[in-house]
Amino acid sequence: MKTLIGVMTGTLVFCSSISAQAALLEGQSVYFQFADEDLEYFGTPTVEGDSLAFDFSGISAASSSASQREVLEFQVLAKAGYQVDKFHLSEGGDYSLAGKNSSVSVNSRLRLDDFTNDELFRESTEKSFRLGGTGGEKEGSWNALFELAVANSEELDVLLTTMLWAMPAGTGGDARIDLNSIRVSISAILTGGEPAPVPLPAAVWLLGAGLVGLTGVAARNRRGAFLHA
């Protein structure tokens, strides 16, 4: 198995079998499970709390390649005592255009299988950007957002399909659109229905520890004063 090295706040665990290899990323309330090739293709994500973020480069449709299709699939597995009640995914990138009537577009399709409740969700969104007959140049960014409420699930399968199109037009026309980020956030609750606890930042813990230490010093000083009175 290939070694995958990355900086993350979660834990990366490798699970091997005869037929496939998978990587398990640990969040606060859930695990994110991927096939190794997906992680290697999109780059090692960062995990913080129950959020997952991919930032990468090199995935684009340009004048020379016309279109690009990308697929990312992974599973969300709730830890013991937790259930997932909301799912949030966003992806985005940049685009640039030059020449009369050049255009780019992106189509994002999300399929979410809730294995716990035997439900299937499908959503899609499409965005396009075009230069008119006057031509010129244009550049900007795009973003697709999916937000779904699920019925206290313990296992989700996520399939994201992204299609990029670049359509230059006219002499000297140029069109380019890329995909450079995917972000996932999970809202989890305790099995009894209460919101999952949110861990305090390290700075807060250090501050608390410092206050406790100061309180102990003050108590010892007062006790010493009483003993010498």
N, C-alpha and C positions, 0 to 999 in steps of 0.2 A: 504494500500500500504506500502511496506517496505521502510524504510528510507535508502537512499544511501548517504554516507558521503565520500567526497574525497577532495583533494587539487587540485585546477585547477585555471587557469587564466580566463577561460570562465565562463559562467553562466549555472547552471543546473536547468532546469525547468521540472516539472512532469506534464504530461497530462493524465488524467484518462478518461476511457469510460467504458461502461458496458461490452464490449467484450474483451478489452485489455487495457494494461497500457503501456505508452511510456515515455521515457525520452528525453528531448530536450536539447542538449548542444549547447551553443551559441559561435560561432567564430566571427571573425572580419566582414566577408562578407557573411557567410553562417551559417546555423544551421545543426547540425548532429542529426538525430532522430533515436533512438534505442528502441527496446522492452526492458522492464526492465530486463527480464531474461538474455539477452545477456550481459548487463552491469554487472550484478551480477556474471555471469559466468567468464567473462574475466577480471573483476576488473574495478574499476572506472578509465577512461582514463584521461589524462591531455590534456588541450586544450590551444594552444597559437597561436594567429593570426588565420589563417585558417588551422592549422595543428592539428592532433589528434594522440595521442600515447597511446597504451596499453602496459604495462609491467606486466608480470604475471609468475606464475610457476605452476607445477603440471599437465601439459598437455604433455604427452609423449607416445611413443611406446617403450617397452622394451622386453627383452627375454621372459618374462612371459605373455605378452599381445599381441605380434605379430603386431597388427595394431591399428591405432586410427584415427577416422574421426572427424573433427571439422568444424562447419559452423558458419559464422558470417554474419549477414545481417543488413544493416542500410540504411538510406536515407540522401541525401545531398540536402538541400533546400536553394536556394539563397535568401538573404534578398532583400527587395524592392530596386530597383535601381541597382542591381548587376546581373551578369550572370557568370556561371562557364565556363571556356574555356580549362582547363587542369586538369587531375586527376592523382594522383600519389599514389601508395600503395606499401608498402614493408612489408615483414614478415620474421622472421628468428628464429634461435634457435641453439642448440648445439647437437653434437653426440659423441658417443664413441664406439669403437670396440675392441674386443679381440678374439683370436683364429683364426684358419685357415678358410679362405673363409667366415667369417661373414660379413654381409652387412646391410646397412640401406638405405632408400630412402624416398623422399618426393615428392608429387605431389600437386601443387597449381593451382586451377582453379578460374578465376575471371569472373563473369558475371556482366556487367554494362548496366542497362536499362536507356536510356535517354528519359524520358517521354515528355519533351518539344518538341523534334524533332522526336519522335517515331523511335528511333534507338536502336539497340541491339549490344553490343560488347561482344565477348567471347575471352579470352586468357588463356593459360595454360603454365606451366613450370614444369619440373621434374628434380630432382637432385638425384644422388645415390653415395654412398661411400662404398668401399669394401676392405677387406684385402685379399691378395693373398694366395697362397698355403704355403708360408713361415710363415704365421701367425704373431704373435706379438701383438702389441697394437697400437691403433690410436685414436686420438680425434681431434675435430675441430668444426667449425661453418658453418652454411648454411644460404643463403639469397635468397629470391625470390622477383623480382621487376616487377611492372606493371606500365606503363606510357601511358596515352591515351589523345588525343586531342578531345574535344567535341565541337559541334557547338553552343556555347553560350547558354548553358542549364540553366534552372531555377529549375529543379528537376531531381535527379538521384537516382536510386535504386542500391545498391551495394550488391552483394552476393559473398562471398569468401568461398571456400571449400578447406580444407587442409587435405590430407591423409598422414599419417606417417606409415612406415613399418619398423620393426626390424626383422632381420633374422640371428640369431646366427647359427653357424655351428661347428660341431665337439665337442669332449669332452672338457669341460671347456670354450666353446665359449660363447661370450657375445656380445649383440648389444643393443644400446639405442639411440633414437633420440627424441628431444623435440622441442616444439614450445613455445617461451617465449616473443615474441614481435610482434606487428602489428602497423604500422605507416601509416597515411594517410595525404597527403598534397593537398590542393586545390588552384588552381590559378583562381582568379576571376577578371572580368573587370566591369567597370561601364556600364550601359545599352547603353550609347552612344559610347562605344568601347574603352574608355580610361582605362589604368590599374587601379586597385583599389588602393587607397592611402595606403601607409605603415605607421603605427603609429610609432612615434619616441620612443625609449626606455625611461624609466622614468629618467634615469641619464641625458639624453640629455635635457629633459624638465627642470630638476632641474638646470642644467648648464645654460640654457637659462634664467630661472627665476633669477638666481644669477647675470647674466650679466645685465639684465634689472634693477635689484636692484642697482647694482654698478653705472650704468649710471644715475639712478635717484639721487643717493647720490652725484655724481660728478656735476650734474646740479644744485642741491641745494647749493653746496659749491660755485660754480661759481656765482650763483645768490646772495648769501650772501656777497661775496667779492665785487660785484658791488654795493650793497646797502650801504656798509661801505666805499666805496671809496670816 
